[in-house]
Amino acid sequence: MKILVAGSGTMGAGIAQVFAQAGHDVVMFDRTKELTAQGFHRIEKQLRRQEAKGRLEPLEVNAICSRLQQSVDLEDAVGVELVIEAIFEDRAVKRELFQKLDNICPPNCLFATNTSSLSVTEMATGLVHEAQFLGIHFFNPAPVMKLVEVIRAENTSDETMERAVLFVRAIGKEPVLCAESPGFIVNRVLIPMINEAVDLLNHKIASKEAIDQAMRLGANHPMGPLQLADFIGIDIVLNIMETLLLETNDPKYRPSLLLKRMVRAGKLGRKTGEGFYCY
């Protein structure tokens, strides 16, 4: 199978790696050659790390890398069976991308967004192949995390959902199905929990270390909520909370003021070297 992954950042590169490791040809599309090269090198680095640990043979790594085609031309989507979009969370930009792909991809192609919080139905509206549009939401890091949320938009066909489930299982992931709803399943539960932990810290109820230790030992979480926020990206946590508030108009999703202050200060977590902790 040939697929196209739009976006070669952390999630896009991770998704491309998953499909390439499963034996599929992958077109890695992004706006510039520099971005696609960065994505490719990110994948190669991860694969070489597995090779060093004895989990992959050198020939396997070379074979996986050979299945990755870097592209800045959407016309390379000709012949793909599946498109997965993993660009930044901008509804208008995503819609524009899918409108272009709708005219390029073959009639049987599935169109999927990896959005973590935006409306899948809104992105699909007006497409010729609207019934073949859905959400396929991977979790970071995509090569490691087993779960994939498969989200039905308002006009997604049963056949599309069935094909998507088969695609997900074929790459060794476990699909969970859900209807469209702000935050879907995991982020609807997880991100407000992180926000509540941030609010505890903001009101000086407990230290960051105490909050994280309490959730690790008391709730058996492998990582405390503030550590997890740093891993996800504090800007992403804030973005999801703001989307949940906008979509539901429920004040329980109001982001903590500390989240906003940290994003304004550029303290976004691991990716900037500082968040709730320093790296």
C-alpha positions in Angstrom: 0.0 0.0 0.0 1.1 3.5 -0.7 0.1 6.3 1.7 0.8 10.1 2.0 1.6 11.7 5.3 1.2 15.5 5.2 3.5 17.1 7.8 6.9 15.9 8.7 7.1 17.2 12.3 7.1 15.0 15.4 3.7 13.4 14.7 4.0 13.2 10.9 7.4 11.7 11.0 6.3 9.2 13.7 3.3 8.1 11.6 5.4 7.8 8.5 7.8 5.6 10.4 5.0 3.3 11.6 3.7 2.7 8.1 7.2 2.3 6.6 8.2 -0.2 9.3 5.0 -2.1 8.5 6.2 -2.5 4.9 4.2 0.3 3.2 5.5 3.0 0.8 5.2 6.4 2.3 5.2 9.9 0.7 6.4 12.4 3.3 4.9 15.7 2.2 5.7 19.1 3.6 6.0 22.7 2.5 9.8 22.8 2.1 12.6 20.3 1.3 14.3 21.4 4.6 11.2 20.3 6.6 10.9 16.9 4.9 14.7 16.3 5.3 14.3 17.1 9.0 11.5 14.6 9.3 13.4 11.9 7.4 16.5 12.4 9.6 14.3 12.2 12.7 13.1 8.8 11.5 16.5 7.5 10.6 17.9 8.5 14.0 15.1 6.6 15.7 15.7 3.5 13.6 19.5 3.6 14.1 18.8 3.8 17.8 16.8 0.6 17.5 19.6 -1.0 15.5 22.1 -0.1 18.2 19.9 -1.9 20.7 19.8 -5.0 18.5 16.1 -4.6 17.7 16.6 -4.0 14.0 19.2 -5.3 11.6 21.1 -2.7 9.4 19.5 -4.1 6.3 16.1 -3.6 7.9 16.8 0.0 8.6 18.0 0.6 5.1 14.8 -1.1 3.7 12.5 1.0 5.9 14.3 4.2 4.9 14.0 3.3 1.2 10.3 3.2 1.5 10.2 6.9 2.6 9.8 9.4 -0.3 10.4 13.0 0.6 8.1 15.4 -1.4 7.1 19.0 -1.7 4.7 18.3 -4.5 1.1 17.2 -3.8 0.9 15.6 -7.2 2.9 12.8 -5.6 -0.4 11.8 -4.0 -1.4 10.2 -7.2 -2.0 6.5 -6.5 -2.1 6.6 -2.7 -4.8 4.6 -0.8 -4.6 6.7 2.4 -3.8 10.3 3.3 -3.0 11.2 6.9 -2.7 14.9 7.6 -0.5 15.8 10.6 0.2 19.5 10.1 -0.2 22.2 12.7 -3.6 22.8 14.2 -5.0 25.4 11.9 -8.5 24.6 10.6 -8.3 26.8 7.5 -4.9 25.4 6.4 -6.1 21.8 6.9 -9.2 22.4 4.9 -7.3 24.0 2.0 -4.9 21.0 2.0 -7.7 18.4 1.8 -9.5 20.4 -0.9 -6.4 20.1 -3.1 -5.8 16.4 -2.3 -9.5 15.7 -3.0 -8.8 16.6 -6.7 -5.5 14.6 -6.9 -6.0 11.3 -5.1 -7.7 8.3 -6.6 -11.5 7.7 -6.1 -11.0 5.0 -3.5 -8.6 7.0 -1.3 -9.3 7.5 2.4 -8.7 11.0 3.8 -7.8 11.2 7.5 -6.8 14.0 9.9 -4.6 13.4 12.9 -6.1 16.4 14.7 -6.2 16.2 18.4 -9.2 18.5 19.0 -10.5 20.2 15.8 -13.8 19.2 14.2 -13.4 16.3 11.7 -16.8 17.0 10.2 -15.9 20.7 9.5 -12.8 19.7 7.6 -14.7 17.2 5.5 -17.6 19.5 4.6 -17.7 20.3 0.9 -15.2 17.6 -0.2 -16.2 15.4 -3.2 -15.2 12.3 -1.2 -16.7 13.5 2.1 -17.9 9.9 2.9 -14.2 8.8 2.8 -13.1 11.3 5.4 -12.5 10.5 9.0 -10.2 11.1 12.0 -7.2 8.7 12.6 -5.6 10.1 15.8 -2.2 8.7 16.8 -0.5 9.4 20.1 3.1 10.6 20.7 5.4 8.9 20.2 3.5 7.2 17.3 6.0 4.3 16.8 5.6 3.3 20.5 2.0 4.1 21.5 -0.4 1.3 20.6 -3.7 3.2 20.6 -5.2 4.9 17.6 -8.6 6.7 17.9 -10.7 6.2 14.7 -13.2 9.1 14.6 -16.4 9.1 12.5 -17.4 12.4 11.0 -21.0 13.3 10.4 -21.0 11.8 6.8 -18.3 9.1 7.1 -19.5 5.9 5.5 -19.5 2.5 7.3 -17.1 1.2 4.6 -14.6 4.0 5.4 -14.7 3.1 9.1 -14.2 -0.6 8.4 -11.3 0.1 6.0 -9.6 2.4 8.5 -9.8 -0.2 11.2 -8.2 -2.7 9.0 -5.4 -0.2 8.1 -4.8 0.5 11.8 -4.6 -3.2 12.7 -2.4 -3.9 9.8 0.3 -1.6 11.2 0.1 -3.3 14.6 -2.0 -0.7 16.4 -5.2 -1.1 18.4 -8.1 1.0 17.1 -10.9 2.4 19.3 -13.9 3.9 17.6 -15.7 7.0 18.6 -18.1 9.6 17.2 -16.9 13.1 16.7 -16.8 15.0 20.0 -14.4 17.7 21.2 -11.2 16.0 22.4 -12.5 12.6 21.3 -11.8 10.1 24.1 -8.3 10.4 25.5 -7.8 14.2 25.3 -11.3 14.8 26.7 -10.3 12.9 29.8 -6.5 13.6 30.0 -6.1 17.2 29.2 -8.5 18.6 31.8 -6.7 16.4 34.4 -3.5 18.1 33.4 -5.1 21.5 33.6 -6.4 20.7 37.1 -2.9 19.8 38.1 -1.6 23.1 36.7 -4.2 24.9 38.7 -3.2 23.2 41.9 0.3 24.4 41.3 -0.9 27.9 40.4 -2.8 28.2 43.6 0.2 26.8 45.6 -1.8 23.9 46.9 1.2 21.6 46.4 4.6 21.7 44.7 5.1 20.3 41.2 7.1 17.4 42.6 4.3 16.6 45.1 1.6 16.7 42.5 3.5 14.4 40.1 4.5 12.0 42.9 0.9 11.8 44.1 -0.5 10.8 40.7 2.4 8.3 40.1 2.0 6.6 43.4 -1.7 7.2 44.2 -3.2 6.7 40.7 -0.4 4.4 39.3 0.3 6.8 36.5 3.7 6.1 34.8 4.3 9.9 34.6 2.9 12.8 36.6 0.6 15.2 34.9 3.0 18.1 34.9 5.8 15.9 33.6 3.3 14.8 30.9 2.4 18.4 30.0 6.1 19.0 29.4 6.3 15.9 27.2 3.2 16.8 25.2 4.0 20.5 24.9 2.4 23.1 27.1 1.2 25.0 24.1 -0.6 21.9 22.8 -2.2 21.4 26.2 -3.4 25.0 26.2 -4.6 24.7 22.6 -6.7 21.7 23.4 -8.2 23.3 26.5 -9.1 26.4 24.5 -10.7 24.2 21.8 -12.7 22.2 24.4 -14.0 25.5 26.0 -14.9 27.0 22.6 -16.7 23.8 21.3 -18.6 23.0 24.6 -18.9 26.5 26.2 -18.5 24.6 29.5 -16.5 26.6 32.1 -14.9 23.4 33.4 -12.6 23.5 30.4 -11.3 27.0 31.1 -7.5 26.9 30.9 -5.5 27.6 34.0 -3.9 31.1 33.9 -0.5 29.5 34.6 -0.8 27.6 31.3 -1.3 30.9 29.5 1.6 32.6 31.3 4.0 29.8 30.5 3.1 29.7 26.8 3.5 33.5 26.6 7.0 33.1 28.2 8.0 30.4 25.7 8.2 27.8 28.3 6.6 25.0 26.3 8.2 21.9 27.9 10.9 19.5 26.6 11.0 21.0 23.1 12.1 24.4 24.4 14.3 23.0 27.3 12.0 24.4 30.0 8.5 23.9 31.1 7.4 22.9 34.6 10.8 21.3 34.8 14.2 22.1 33.1 15.7 19.8 30.5 
